[in-house]
Amino acid sequence: VTLSVSTAGGNASSPLLYGYMFEDINYSGDGGIHGQVLKDNGFQAGTAATLNAYAAVGGTTLSIDTANPLTTAITRTLKVANPSANSGTVGFANKGYNGVPVIAGTYTTSFWVKGTYSGNVAVSLAASNGTIYNTVTIKVQSTSKQFTEFGATLPVTYSSTALDNVWQVTYDAALATDSSLNFALPQLFPATFKGRSNGLRADVVNFLGDIGGTFLRWPGGNNLEGNTIATRWAWNETIGPVQNRPGHLGTWTYYNTDALGLLEYLYWTQDMGIKNVMAVWAGHALNGDVVTGAALDPYVDDILNELEFILGDTSTQYGALRASYGQVEPFTIDFIEIGNEENLAGGCASYASRFTQIYNAIHAAYPDITIIASTTDTACLPSTLPAGVWTDIHYYLQPNQFVKLFNEWDNWSRDWPIFVGEYASTSDNSGAKTYWSDLIGSCSEAVYMIGLERNSDIVKMASFAPLLEHFDLAQWSPDLFGLDSSAGSLTGSTSYYVQKLFASNKGSTIKAVTSDSAFGPVYWVASATDAGTYYVKLANYGTTTQSVTVKVPGASFGSASLILLSGNPTTSNYPHSVSITPTTTSVSGSASAGYTVSLPQYAVAVLVLKK
Ligand code: AHR
C-alpha cells in the first residue's frame, strides 16, 4: 500500500476527539479510582453480608449495630465486643475490595470511635497471616457519649503483590472499660491525586492520564438513570462530609458509598485539566418509569440547583453551599448530556418532550453550555433539534461489525455533530463474549476510530466504555483497564493502548490522503499540527503482514518513528502478565521517497513525522 499525504488544506479536527467515559460499574469508583480502599466502611448496604469485609482480631466478636448511628446518613456502626476477660490485644480488620492494596507511599487513615477508652490504638497494614507491614499508633481518648474521629498518616515502605492484605485496628482490651467499643466509617487512602482529601488514587489517575484524553463523561451510563426513580444518581446526596452521605444502590448490583460524589468528579476533571461532559437525570429510570410534563418540573429545578452549585457565585444559595464545603471558585461545565440511552428501556416515546423541557431550562440559564441529546434516533428526538445540540450514540459490537462501520460518518450531515459516548468490541466474530480485549477486537476499534478521526469535523468526541474494572468484582467486561488489590496490578488492555496511541498522537487538521489501494485490510488517517508534525494512523485488520509506504510530497522531516502495537491477535493483557504494549522504532526514508513500514496482522500503528 502506498499513501500520499497532502500538505495542503484539510479539515479542522475536533480538539476533544478522544476522551473518557466513567460510571461506577465493576467497582471502578468504590474499590477503583476513588482513593478510599476499605470495603463497606459505612455499612450503607445494610445487609448482614457487609460484615464479610471485616474480621475479628484477638478474642472479640463483631456485629453491626443500628442502635449507635454515626449520623442520620451513616446509621450502622461496628460493635467490637470486649472479651470476657477484659484483657489482651483485640480489634478488627477490614479486608478491602478483595484485599487492601499495600503499595509503598504515604497513606492516610481515620476512624470514629464511641465507648470509653483511654490509651493507644494501633492501625496497621498487615498480611492475612498477621505479619505487620507498617503501623501507626494513635492516642485515643473516647467516651460513650458520642463518636470522636481519630486519624493519622501511615508511611508504607513495602509493596505487596498479595491479594489478601488487610487494614487493622488493635487496642488493649484492659483499657476499654465498657463492654464494647463502636467504630464507624473507617477510611484508608493511599496517596491521592494532587493530595486531595477524599481524593482519587494517584496511581490510577496517572495511569488514566497517560492515555492523553481530553474530557470525562460522568456519572453514567446506567448508573445515572437508576434501576428505579428512587435509586437514580442524586447529586445532592453525594456532597458534603462523607459521614453525611447515605450512599445509594447503584444499577450495577452493589451499593455506592457516594464518597466519589459531585465535587470529587469536578476535582477529578479540574486536576487532570480535562473537560466535563456531565450527564443529568432526564426523568427516566431503567425499569421504564418516566416522569413527564408538570411532574418533571421539580427535577428540572433540581438540575438548575445542581448547576448553581457548580457554577454559581457565593451570593447564590447553592454557590454558597459549595463554598461552605471549601470550594469558593465556581467550576466550568462545557457540556451537559440530557439522560443516558433515552432511546432504550421505555424512554423513547417521552424523550422528545423531556429533552425539550430540560433543554429549554438549561439553555435559558446557561446559553454557552453545549447540550447533548443521549440518542441519535430521530424517532425519540424532537422533530427539529435546537441549533448547536449534539447527539450521542453507543456501540458494543463484534470486530467485523466495527469494521463495517468504518465509513459510517462519511456522508453524515455536516450540520449534525456526533458524540460516540460509548463503544467497545465486546465479543469475537462468532458472537462469543470476550472477557478482556485482544488485538482483533482492539484493531477493529482502531479501524472504527480511524473512521471517526477522518470525520472529526462533525464527530466531536468519542469515549470507549466501560473505563475500569476491579478484576474479580466486575459486572461488565471487557473494560479499558483494570486493577486488583496487588501492587503493580494496573493493567491496560490492548484497547487501552489503542486509545493511548490515538489520543496522544493527533494533529489539529485532517489531511487528504491518496492511495494506490482501497481501504481494507489496511486503514489510515493522516493529521498535522500547526507546527508541521504529521501523524499517520494505520490499522491492519487482516491476517497477513502488510507493507505500507507513506509519502508527504513537498514536505521534509528531521525524524520519523513508528509506534506499533502488535502481537498474538488473541492474547490479552492481564495483571502481572502484560505482553502487548506499543514499541517505538525510528524509520528511515524521506517525505518524497516515502517511509516504508511493516504492519503485522491486526497491528495498530502511528507513523510520527517531525520537522
Ligand atoms: O457501559 C456499560 C453500559 O452500557 C452503560 O451503563 C450504558 O449506558 C450502556 O448500555
Boltz pocket constraint, residues with backbone or C-beta under 6 A from the ligand:
constraints:
  - pocket:
      binder: B
      contacts: [[A, 23], [A, 25], [A, 220], [A, 221], [A, 222], [A, 223], [A, 340], [A, 341], [A, 394], [A, 422], [A, 465], [A, 466], [A, 476]]
      max_distance: 6.0
